[in-house]
Amino acid sequence: MPGSELNYRDRKIEKEHLHVTCAIIERNGQVLAAQRSAAMSLPLKWEFPGGKIQAGESPEECLRREIHEELGITIAITKTMKPATHSYPGMTVTLYPFVCVVSGEKLIRNEHNALIWLPPAELPALDWAAADLPVLAAYLRQLEKAG
């Protein structure tokens, strides 16, 4: 049937766009970094923990839920940072970062390969997921401005 062939060269394939929260969790002058498991996408890359925002959920609600699921802790959000978008080959990710604090609760590593507390100045030495790099840079700039 004429005109029924699909011309794949002319079709724009939409990449998946994920909206994800992330927590920059501060405690006693250090910040928590989480290493993705070998089974996750971006295996063994470091990230700020968080997760995908579900339908009908605010970023703040998502962050509290995800941190409780992943780490077994309760956080208090102290600052909202500007979202950052990164395009990977197969998807685009917009991160909604929040600076948070946690009390002395014990972390439970439910999903990640490793968790580490580091002084902010040492965070850049880790092998970060690309989407987290602008968030890390913005956080470090804020600390520098605060003096």
N, C-alpha and C positions, 0 to 999 in steps of 0.2 A: 504494500500500500504506500504510495508516494507520500513523502513528508512524515512518515511514522518513525523513521530512524532517529535515534537519539544521537546528537552530535556532542560527544563528551568533551571535545576541545572547547566548545562554547559554554559549557556549563560551569558555573562557579560552585565549587564544593565548599560548603560552610564548615569551618573548623568549630569544634566544640569550645564554648567559652564558659569556664568555671569561675564561680564567685566563691572565694575562700577566705576565711578569717585566719588571722595568726596572732599569737600572743608573744609579746616581748616581756617575759616574766622576770621581774627584778626581785632579788633577795640579798640583803647584806652586801650591797655593792657589786653583786655578780648578776649575770643574765643566763637564763637557761637556753641551751641549744639542744636540739634533738636530731639524731641521725636516723634517716629513713632506713627501714629494713631492706634486706636484699630482695625480698619478694615484691616490694612496692615499685611504682614507677619512679624514676630517678633514684635507683638503688644506692644506698649508702651516702647520699648527699645529706648535708646538714640543712636544717630548716628551723624556723620558729614554729612550734606546734600549733595546731588549729585544724580546720576542716571545712568542708563544703557547706554552704548555706542552703538549707532546705526551704521549700516553698512555704511561705507564710511565716518565716522565722526572721527575726531581725539579726543583724550581724552580731550584736552583743549577746543575744540568746544563743546563737550558734556557737560563739566562742566559749561561753560558759559550759554548754553541753559537751562540746568536743573535748575541752580540757579535762572535764570530769571523766569522760569515757576513756581518753587516751592516757591520762596521768593519775586519775583518782584523786584530784585535788580541787579545791574551790579557789577561785581567783576573784580579785577586786580590780576592776578596770579603773586606771588612774588618768589615762590620756588616750584620746583617739588621734590616730595619725592619718595622713592623706593616703588614699588607696593607690596602689601601684599595679600597673598591667604589664605583663610579659607574654610574648608570643613564642611558644615552642613550635617545632615543626608540625605537630599533630593537634595542638590545642592552644588556646589562649587562657591565661589565668589572671584574674584580678584579685590581688590580695588586699584585705581590709585589716590593717595592723592596729593593735591596741597595746599600749604599755600597761602592764598589770603587776600586781603584787600578790604574794601568797604568804600565808603564815608558815609556821614550822611543820606543816603537814608533810608526811612521807610520800614521795613520788612512787607511783607504780608504773612500770614500763610495760604497757599493754600492747603497743603497736611498734614502737621504735626499736632499732638495734642498740642504741646507746643514748644516754642523757648526760649532759655535762654542764656544770656551772662554771662560767668564766668571767673574769673582769671584762668589761666592754672592749677595752683596747686589744684584747687577745682574740676576739670573735672573728676578725677578718682572716686569721690564719687557717680557719676551717674551710673545707671544700663545700661551699654553699650551693643549694639549688639556685639556678639563675633567677628565678622569680623573687627569691628572698634578698638578693643582692641590693636592689634599690631601697628596700625597706631597711636593711642593715645600715646602708650609707646614710639614709635620712635620720635614723635613730642616733647614729654616732655624731652627725652634725648638730642635732638638738642638744646632745650632751655637751658638746664643745661650746655651743652658744650659751648654755646655762652656766658654764664656767667651772 
